[in-house]
Amino acid sequence: MIDKRLQTYRTYQRFTRILLTICGCWYMPTKSDKSMHYYSICVLLTMIMMTMVTLHTSYIHRHNLGNMMKNVGFAITGLSAILKVVSFTINRGSLINYHRILNGLFEEELMRNDKIRTIIFSSLHTMYILTYGYFALTTTLLLLYFAPSYLLIIRGLLHFHLSTNYTLPISRGYGHFWTVPDNFLYHLHLVFETTLTGLSGLMACSVDSFFGFYVYQFTSTMRAMNFRLTNPLPTEKFLDLLRMCVAKHQRLLRCRDTLEHVYGPIVFWHIVTNAILLCGLMYDAMPFSDFKRISMFLTYAVVKFVQTFTYAWYGTVLTNASEDFRNGIYFGEWFNSSLDHHVRTNVILIMMQKPITINAIYSPVNITIFTNLEPRLRKGREITGISYLIFQVRNLGLVDQAIKVTDSFVERDSEREKFDGGSSKDPFVEVASTQFTVSIQDGVFFIVCLRR
């Protein structure tokens, strides 16, 4: 069973790599490295040509909002492809280093025992289903969009006549900066536009899906480390295991910085452009009287919502795995081990770090960018995440005073509620919707503030 899942992972890995290679975004050195570099330049030039043609077509349709927004959508797709090719090309060195670090950490955990492999492969099915589904949706929509033109050509060939009585799917025959002749070159323009659109669609699918592959490696590595911390082998020393996990976590943080640097502008671009495009198409489809307009809006809406949800969900998965790793450190065996209080303090300092998130310029990439909803809590409830407070107490008689200090971290809508806590014998103090866990070991006083 494990070997079958490993084979599934390798297939998933090859699939994402092939998509990136087709789109000219694969960054790792290969035997045909120079050819790949020139191919990336060719892809970039074709995307620039597509953007110029679609922008020119949208300008021609500037008095028809529906047709204009449709061509603006194609132009945005072309600009997105340009952004992705340029971003992967400029950051090629960082991505190579990032890939070697993250893939090395993942493969190291993957080669351990079967229990670790089970933990790693637990989320594989969801990840590759989302990737394959995204690819199938993109391919299906592209085929449906270009099918009428090719069906007319096939119908003409069946009657021994090569007909040009069809409309070019992007330029409509008049979007180019030159006159499209009504002869064999007309068919070449169809093939050219099909290639441009297919390449731009695969570009979106490949880069977006590879973000999910990165997140899968991230989360699986952290889940494996979390499992090793909470379930150490009898032959493993907890101090050595802790040091190893902390060192890996620091390397993962550096990988996060690279991933954020590459994908942050891309996600931000998609958030802004998808919102603008959907608003324009929604306005055009509001009368609900034209089935063609409604179907066009629904098609664009499905694609853009899937794209936005993909990034949002991947970001949420990464943040949740990071929080689970911090919880794994806290609930590990360091509490009852022979570590001195300085090491335990370092453990809490690690837990004080914010969860690993990918920021899109101004906002973290999580499910909130898809829902765009803010939680509304009842009056008397505060909004808080997980925060960790550390107090170095030399005299155990200062416990009550230390608990009082936590009052400054409890914010109410109208007032602050001051309270007196118990003692070291009563380790739980509840205020409003917050629970404070108090622990004293070797003169170190820990308070963990958890949102209920």
C-alpha positions as CSV (number, residue, x, y, z in Angstrom):
1,M,0.0,0.0,0.0
2,I,2.8,2.4,0.9
3,D,4.7,1.5,-2.3
4,K,1.5,2.3,-4.3
5,R,1.2,5.7,-2.6
6,L,4.8,6.4,-3.3
7,Q,4.3,5.6,-7.0
8,T,1.3,7.9,-6.9
9,Y,3.4,10.7,-5.5
10,R,6.1,10.2,-8.1
11,T,3.4,10.4,-10.8
12,Y,2.0,13.6,-9.3
13,Q,5.6,15.0,-9.1
14,R,6.3,14.2,-12.8
15,F,2.9,15.6,-13.9
16,T,3.5,19.0,-12.3
17,R,7.1,19.0,-13.7
18,I,5.9,18.2,-17.2
19,L,3.3,21.0,-17.1
20,L,6.0,23.5,-15.9
21,T,8.3,22.4,-18.7
22,I,5.7,22.8,-21.4
23,C,5.1,26.3,-20.2
24,G,8.8,27.2,-20.0
25,C,8.8,27.7,-16.3
26,W,10.9,24.7,-15.2
27,Y,13.9,26.1,-13.4
28,M,16.1,23.1,-12.4
29,P,19.2,22.5,-14.5
30,T,18.8,19.9,-17.3
31,K,20.9,18.5,-20.2
32,S,19.2,20.9,-22.6
33,D,19.4,23.9,-20.3
34,K,20.3,26.4,-23.0
35,S,17.4,25.1,-25.2
36,M,15.1,25.5,-22.2
37,H,16.2,29.1,-21.7
38,Y,15.5,30.0,-25.4
39,Y,12.1,28.1,-25.1
40,S,11.2,30.3,-22.1
41,I,12.0,33.4,-24.2
42,C,9.8,32.1,-27.0
43,V,6.9,31.5,-24.6
44,L,7.3,35.0,-23.2
45,L,7.2,36.5,-26.7
46,T,4.1,34.5,-27.6
47,M,2.3,35.6,-24.4
48,I,3.2,39.2,-25.2
49,M,1.8,38.8,-28.7
50,M,-1.4,37.3,-27.3
51,T,-1.8,40.2,-24.8
52,M,-1.3,42.8,-27.6
53,V,-3.9,41.1,-29.9
54,T,-6.5,40.7,-27.1
55,L,-6.0,44.3,-25.9
56,H,-6.4,45.6,-29.5
57,T,-9.6,43.5,-29.9
58,S,-11.0,44.8,-26.6
59,Y,-10.3,48.3,-27.8
60,I,-12.3,47.6,-30.9
61,H,-15.2,46.4,-28.8
62,R,-15.0,49.3,-26.3
63,H,-18.6,50.1,-27.0
64,N,-19.8,46.6,-26.1
65,L,-19.1,45.8,-22.5
66,G,-19.6,42.1,-22.8
67,N,-17.3,41.5,-25.7
68,M,-14.8,44.0,-24.3
69,M,-14.6,42.3,-20.9
70,K,-14.3,38.9,-22.6
71,N,-11.2,40.1,-24.5
72,V,-9.9,41.9,-21.3
73,G,-10.1,38.5,-19.7
74,F,-7.9,37.0,-22.4
75,A,-5.5,39.9,-22.0
76,I,-5.4,39.4,-18.2
77,T,-4.6,35.7,-18.8
78,G,-1.8,36.7,-21.1
79,L,-0.4,39.2,-18.6
80,S,-0.6,36.6,-15.9
81,A,1.4,34.2,-18.0
82,I,4.0,37.0,-18.6
83,L,4.2,37.7,-14.9
84,K,4.7,34.0,-14.1
85,V,7.4,33.4,-16.8
86,V,9.3,36.6,-15.7
87,S,9.0,35.7,-12.0
88,F,10.3,32.2,-12.5
89,T,13.1,33.3,-14.8
90,I,14.3,36.2,-12.5
91,N,14.2,34.0,-9.4
92,R,15.6,30.9,-11.0
93,G,18.7,30.7,-8.7
94,S,16.5,31.1,-5.6
95,L,14.1,28.5,-6.8
96,I,16.9,26.0,-7.5
97,N,18.2,26.4,-3.9
98,Y,14.7,26.3,-2.6
99,H,13.9,23.1,-4.5
100,R,17.1,21.4,-3.2
101,I,16.4,22.3,0.4
102,L,12.7,21.5,0.5
103,N,12.9,18.4,-1.7
104,G,15.9,17.1,0.4
105,L,14.0,17.6,3.7
106,F,10.9,15.9,2.2
107,E,12.8,12.9,0.8
108,E,14.7,12.5,4.1
109,E,11.5,12.1,6.0
110,L,10.0,10.0,3.2
111,M,12.8,7.4,3.5
112,R,12.1,6.7,7.2
113,N,9.7,4.1,8.6
114,D,6.3,3.2,7.4
115,K,4.5,5.2,10.1
116,I,6.2,8.4,8.8
117,R,5.2,7.5,5.3
118,T,1.6,7.0,6.3
119,I,1.6,10.5,7.9
120,I,3.2,12.0,4.8
121,F,0.8,10.4,2.3
122,S,-2.3,11.2,4.4
123,S,-3.1,14.3,2.4
124,L,-1.7,13.2,-1.0
125,H,-5.0,12.1,-2.4
126,T,-6.6,15.5,-1.8
127,M,-3.7,17.4,-3.3
128,Y,-3.4,15.4,-6.5
129,I,-7.2,15.3,-7.0
130,L,-7.3,19.1,-6.8
131,T,-4.4,19.3,-9.3
132,Y,-5.9,16.8,-11.8
133,G,-9.3,18.3,-11.4
134,Y,-8.0,21.8,-12.1
135,F,-6.2,20.5,-15.2
136,A,-9.3,18.6,-16.4
137,L,-11.4,21.7,-16.0
138,T,-9.0,24.0,-17.9
139,T,-8.6,21.5,-20.7
140,T,-12.3,20.9,-21.0
141,L,-13.1,24.6,-21.3
142,L,-10.4,25.1,-23.9
143,L,-11.7,22.3,-26.0
144,L,-15.3,23.5,-25.8
145,Y,-14.2,27.0,-26.7
146,F,-12.3,26.0,-29.8
147,A,-14.5,23.0,-30.8
148,P,-16.9,25.0,-33.1
149,S,-14.2,26.3,-35.4
150,Y,-12.5,22.9,-35.8
151,L,-15.8,21.1,-36.3
152,L,-16.6,23.5,-39.2
153,I,-13.2,22.6,-40.7
154,I,-13.8,18.9,-40.3
155,R,-17.3,19.2,-41.8
156,G,-15.8,21.0,-44.8
157,L,-13.1,18.4,-45.3
158,L,-15.8,15.7,-45.3
159,H,-17.3,17.5,-48.3
160,F,-13.9,18.0,-49.9
161,H,-13.9,21.7,-49.2
162,L,-11.5,23.6,-46.9
163,S,-13.9,26.2,-45.5
164,T,-12.9,29.5,-43.9
165,N,-16.5,30.2,-42.9
166,Y,-15.8,30.4,-39.2
167,T,-14.7,33.0,-36.7
168,L,-11.3,33.1,-35.2
169,P,-11.8,32.5,-31.4
170,I,-9.7,35.3,-30.1
171,S,-9.1,38.1,-32.7
172,R,-12.5,37.4,-34.5
173,G,-10.5,38.0,-37.7
174,Y,-10.0,41.7,-37.1
175,G,-8.1,41.9,-33.8
176,H,-4.7,41.6,-35.4
177,F,-2.6,44.6,-36.5
178,W,-2.8,43.3,-40.1
179,T,-5.5,42.0,-42.4
180,V,-6.1,38.3,-42.1
181,P,-6.3,36.8,-45.7
182,D,-9.2,34.6,-46.5
183,N,-7.1,31.6,-47.7
184,F,-4.9,29.0,-46.2
185,L,-3.2,31.5,-43.9
186,Y,-6.6,31.9,-42.2
187,H,-6.2,28.4,-40.9
188,L,-2.7,29.1,-39.7
189,H,-4.1,32.0,-37.7
190,L,-6.5,29.6,-36.1
191,V,-3.7,27.2,-35.1
192,F,-1.7,30.2,-33.9
193,E,-4.5,31.5,-31.7
194,T,-5.2,28.0,-30.4
195,T,-1.6,27.6,-29.4
196,L,-1.6,30.9,-27.6
197,T,-4.7,30.2,-25.7
198,G,-3.8,26.7,-24.8
199,L,-0.4,27.7,-23.6
200,S,-1.8,30.5,-21.5
201,G,-4.3,28.1,-20.0
202,L,-1.7,25.5,-19.2
203,M,0.5,28.3,-17.7
204,A,-2.2,29.1,-15.2
205,C,-2.8,25.4,-14.4
206,S,0.8,24.5,-14.1
207,V,2.0,27.4,-11.9
208,D,-1.0,27.3,-9.7
209,S,-0.8,23.5,-9.3
210,F,2.9,23.6,-8.5
211,F,2.2,26.0,-5.7
212,G,0.0,23.2,-4.3
213,F,2.9,20.7,-4.8
214,Y,5.2,23.0,-2.8
215,V,2.6,23.3,0.0
216,Y,2.2,19.5,0.1
217,Q,6.0,19.0,0.6
218,F,5.9,21.8,3.3
219,T,3.0,20.4,5.2
220,S,4.1,16.7,4.9
221,T,7.6,17.6,6.2
222,M,6.1,19.4,9.2
223,R,3.6,16.7,10.0
224,A,6.4,14.1,9.9
225,M,8.5,16.2,12.3
226,N,5.5,16.7,14.5
227,F,4.9,12.9,14.7
228,R,8.5,12.3,15.6
229,L,8.4,14.8,18.4
230,T,5.2,13.4,19.9
231,N,6.1,9.8,19.3
232,P,9.9,9.5,19.7
233,L,11.6,6.1,19.2
234,P,13.2,4.5,22.3
235,T,16.6,4.8,20.7
236,E,16.2,8.5,20.0
237,K,17.3,11.2,22.5
238,F,14.7,13.9,22.8
239,L,17.3,16.6,23.0
240,D,18.9,15.5,19.7
241,L,15.5,15.1,18.1
242,L,14.4,18.6,19.2
243,R,17.6,20.2,17.8
244,M,17.1,18.4,14.5
245,C,13.5,19.6,14.2
246,V,14.4,23.1,15.1
247,A,17.2,23.2,12.5
248,K,14.8,21.9,9.9
249,H,12.1,24.4,10.9
250,Q,14.6,27.2,10.4
251,R,15.4,25.9,6.9
252,L,11.7,25.7,6.2
253,L,11.3,29.3,7.2
254,R,14.0,30.3,4.6
255,C,12.1,28.2,2.0
256,R,8.9,30.0,3.0
257,D,10.6,33.4,2.3
258,T,11.5,32.2,-1.2
259,L,8.1,30.9,-1.9
260,E,6.5,34.1,-0.7
261,H,8.9,36.2,-2.8
262,V,8.0,34.2,-6.0
263,Y,4.3,33.6,-5.5
264,G,3.3,36.7,-3.4
265,P,3.0,39.1,-6.5
266,I,1.3,36.3,-8.5
267,V,-1.4,35.7,-5.9
268,F,-1.9,39.4,-5.4
269,W,-2.3,39.9,-9.2
270,H,-4.9,37.2,-9.4
271,I,-6.9,38.6,-6.5
272,V,-7.1,42.0,-8.0
273,T,-7.6,41.1,-11.7
274,N,-10.1,38.3,-10.9
275,A,-12.2,40.7,-8.8
276,I,-12.2,43.4,-11.6
277,L,-13.0,40.9,-14.3
278,L,-15.9,39.2,-12.4
279,C,-17.4,42.6,-11.5
280,G,-17.4,43.7,-15.1
281,L,-18.9,40.5,-16.4
282,M,-21.5,40.4,-13.6
283,Y,-22.6,43.9,-14.5
284,D,-23.0,42.9,-18.1
285,A,-24.9,39.7,-17.2
286,M,-27.2,41.4,-14.7
287,P,-30.3,41.7,-16.9
288,F,-30.3,37.8,-17.2
289,S,-32.0,38.1,-20.6
290,D,-29.2,36.8,-22.8
291,F,-28.2,33.2,-22.3
292,K,-24.9,33.7,-24.0
293,R,-23.9,36.5,-21.6
294,I,-25.0,34.4,-18.6
295,S,-23.1,31.3,-19.8
296,M,-20.0,33.4,-20.4
297,F,-20.1,34.9,-16.9
298,L,-20.6,31.5,-15.3
299,T,-17.7,30.1,-17.2
300,Y,-15.3,32.8,-16.2
301,A,-16.7,32.8,-12.7
302,V,-16.1,29.1,-12.3
303,V,-12.5,29.3,-13.6
304,K,-11.6,32.4,-11.5
305,F,-13.2,31.1,-8.3
306,V,-11.4,27.8,-8.7
307,Q,-8.1,29.6,-9.2
308,T,-8.6,31.9,-6.2
309,F,-9.9,29.0,-4.0
310,T,-6.9,26.9,-5.0
311,Y,-4.4,29.5,-3.6
312,A,-6.6,30.2,-0.6
313,W,-7.0,26.6,0.4
314,Y,-3.3,25.7,-0.1
315,G,-2.4,28.7,2.1
316,T,-4.7,27.6,4.8
317,V,-3.4,24.0,4.7
318,L,0.2,25.4,5.2
319,T,-0.8,27.6,8.1
320,N,-2.7,24.8,9.8
321,A,0.3,22.4,9.5
322,S,2.6,25.1,11.0
323,E,0.2,25.5,14.0
324,D,0.1,21.7,14.4
325,F,3.9,21.6,14.5
326,R,4.0,24.3,17.2
327,N,1.5,22.3,19.2
328,G,3.6,19.2,18.7
329,I,6.6,20.9,20.2
330,Y,4.6,22.1,23.2
331,F,3.0,18.7,23.9
332,G,6.2,16.8,23.3
333,E,8.3,15.2,26.1
334,W,10.4,18.3,26.8
335,F,8.2,19.1,29.8
336,N,9.3,16.0,31.7
337,S,12.8,15.7,30.3
338,S,16.0,16.6,31.9
339,L,16.5,19.8,29.8
340,D,17.4,22.9,31.7
341,H,15.1,25.9,31.8
342,H,17.0,27.7,29.1
343,V,16.2,25.0,26.6
344,R,12.6,25.0,27.7
345,T,12.5,28.8,27.3
346,N,13.9,28.3,23.7
347,V,11.1,25.8,23.0
348,I,8.5,28.4,24.0
349,L,10.2,31.0,22.0
350,I,9.8,28.8,19.0
351,M,6.1,28.5,19.7
352,M,5.9,32.2,19.9
353,Q,6.7,32.5,16.2
354,K,3.8,33.2,14.0
355,P,2.5,30.3,11.9
356,I,4.1,29.9,8.5
357,T,2.0,31.9,6.0
358,I,2.4,33.1,2.5
359,N,1.7,36.8,2.1
360,A,0.3,38.3,-1.1
361,I,1.9,41.7,-0.8
362,Y,-0.5,43.0,1.9
363,S,-2.6,40.0,3.1
364,P,-1.9,36.4,4.1
365,V,-2.9,33.8,1.6
366,N,-5.6,31.8,3.3
367,I,-9.3,30.9,2.9
368,T,-10.4,34.5,3.9
369,I,-9.3,35.9,0.5
370,F,-11.8,33.5,-1.0
371,T,-14.7,34.1,1.4
372,N,-13.9,37.7,2.1
373,L,-15.9,37.4,5.3
374,E,-15.0,38.7,8.7
375,P,-16.0,36.8,11.8
376,R,-18.6,38.6,13.9
377,L,-18.5,37.6,17.6
378,R,-21.0,38.4,20.3
379,K,-20.4,41.3,22.5
380,G,-18.1,40.4,25.3
381,R,-16.0,38.1,23.2
382,E,-12.5,39.1,22.1
383,I,-10.9,38.2,18.8
384,T,-7.6,36.5,19.4
385,G,-5.3,33.9,18.0
386,I,-2.9,31.7,19.9
387,S,-0.5,33.8,21.8
388,Y,2.3,32.7,24.2
389,L,3.4,34.7,27.2
390,I,6.6,34.0,29.0
391,F,7.5,35.3,32.5
392,Q,10.8,34.5,34.2
393,V,9.9,34.2,37.9
394,R,12.7,33.9,40.4
395,N,10.4,33.9,43.4
396,L,7.4,31.6,43.3
397,G,5.5,34.1,45.5
398,L,5.1,36.3,42.4
399,V,2.8,33.9,40.7
400,D,-0.4,35.9,41.6
401,Q,1.2,39.1,40.3
402,A,2.3,37.5,37.1
403,I,-1.2,36.2,36.5
404,K,-2.6,39.7,37.0
405,V,-0.3,40.9,34.2
406,T,-2.2,38.8,31.7
407,D,-5.2,41.2,32.2
408,S,-3.5,43.5,29.7
409,F,-3.9,40.9,27.0
410,V,-7.7,40.5,27.4
411,E,-9.5,43.1,25.4
412,R,-13.3,43.6,25.7
413,D,-15.6,45.7,23.7
414,S,-16.2,48.3,26.4
415,E,-13.8,47.6,29.2
416,R,-11.0,45.5,30.5
417,E,-11.8,43.0,33.1
418,K,-9.2,42.7,35.9
419,F,-8.9,39.4,37.7
420,D,-6.9,37.7,40.4
421,G,-5.5,34.3,39.5
422,G,-5.1,31.2,41.7
423,S,-1.7,29.7,42.5
424,S,0.6,27.0,41.2
425,K,-1.8,24.4,42.6
426,D,-4.6,25.7,40.4
427,P,-3.2,25.8,36.9
428,F,-6.3,26.9,35.0
429,V,-7.8,30.4,35.0
430,E,-10.7,31.3,32.7
431,V,-11.5,34.8,31.7
432,A,-14.2,35.6,29.1
433,S,-13.5,33.2,26.2
434,T,-9.8,32.7,27.0
435,Q,-8.1,29.9,28.9
436,F,-4.8,30.4,30.6
437,T,-2.7,27.4,31.3
438,V,-0.1,28.0,34.0
439,S,3.0,25.9,34.4
440,I,6.0,26.3,36.7
441,Q,9.2,24.4,36.3
442,D,12.6,25.3,37.8
443,G,11.7,28.9,38.4
444,V,10.3,29.4,34.9
445,F,6.7,30.5,34.7
446,F,4.8,29.8,31.5
447,I,1.4,31.0,30.6
448,V,-0.2,29.7,27.4
449,C,-3.2,31.8,26.2
450,L,-5.6,29.7,24.0
451,R,-8.7,30.9,22.2
452,R,-11.6,28.6,23.0
